[in-house]
Amino acid sequence: MSDQPKLRLGVNIDHVATVRNARGGAYPDPLRAAKLAEEAGADGITAHLREDRRHISDADIEALAAALSVPLNFEMAATDEMQAIALRHKPHAVCIVPEKREERTTEGGLEVAREENRLAHFIAPLREAGCRVSIFIAADRAQIEAANRIGAEVIELHTGAYCDAHAEGRFDDRDAELERLREMAAFGHSLGLEVHAGHGLTYDTVVPVAAFPELRELNIGHFLIGEAIFRGLPSAITEMRRLMDEARA
Ligand code: PXP
């Protein structure tokens, strides 16, 4: 093994809640999935409380905040409502994401550069409350510089464009996206930011990203919850962990 710091795996359990909400009851329970993920080696649990509550609910966040042994990474839009919820639970980490009601998932990174002042004021109380503040952004120099200026400790680079290009067989685009991610991970790290990445990662796309030495954490959800249908959640997570470790070796 190399002597690089371990690459943490944050397991996003939003889509356990999506399945539950399809029937409106209590099954399957995202907290049960989170505890299973912990046992299978997840280094953290990520959950996104969306404005429309389409998957994770307020009660889920309360249960996760109370019962997890690993850090909770609370994904949220930069709204007053979400800030109040974060300040009530004080999760280990808060990841600020853009949110549009009509989107199917978090489609792009946050526009930090255009909203620098507002975001600087928005994250200050979260930092004072002891939350590690992460900003979900595209692998773009101007956004990374802005995230640094507003006082974020962590940036999470959006890997969606890289994963989409792979899935659609646009391999030149994929390789260009990968190169951009690699350069911007190094750039973020050079500014003193902790660099994370995520969105759309699968067994087919994780290895080249996990190999970036500056990365400290990957957040992966949809693929793992989908794969759990076929092989079970612990096995799905163990295989992702194995690929990440192999990439770092
Ligand atoms: N990171 C962030 C900031 C996200 O918003 C999401 C999706 O909720 C993920 C990672 C995980 O993406 P996926 O579910 O596609 O693995």
Boltz pocket constraint, residues with backbone or C-beta under 6 A from the ligand:
constraints:
  - pocket:
      binder: B
      contacts: [[A, 12], [A, 14], [A, 48], [A, 75], [A, 95], [A, 97], [A, 105], [A, 106], [A, 136], [A, 156], [A, 197], [A, 198], [A, 199], [A, 200], [A, 201], [A, 219], [A, 220], [A, 221], [A, 222], [A, 223]]
      max_distance: 6.0
